[in-house]
Amino acid sequence: MERPPPGCRRGSAPPPSRPPPPSSTREEAVTPFVNPGETVKKDAAVVVVRDPEAGLKPSPTPPPSEALREFDKLVERALSRERITPADQALVRRYFALLRSLTEPAPR
């Protein structure tokens, strides 16, 4: 015996089906981008596995003074690599010196 569709009672007519959505006024054919030639050979498969402990333990946060020391090294490398005027380089160095002084404990 055939079952009625869900939501129908026995002996009643099936619910009316919805009309299809209106079609776009602009129809286009899409040509797939295919590059003929040799296929790529892979050495190994990569499998992504979810870490069950991800997000449970927050990463250790270094003290601000230590983080700024590490950041100073990065800033110095960036200043030497980029084309920054000497006046702007001095401004950046003063900015980080001020930040460092704000994070250091006050003298007693």
HELIX and SHEET records of a PDB file:
HELIX    1   1 PRO A   64  ARG A   81  1                                  18    
HELIX    2   2 PRO A   86  THR A  103  1                                  18    
END                                                                             
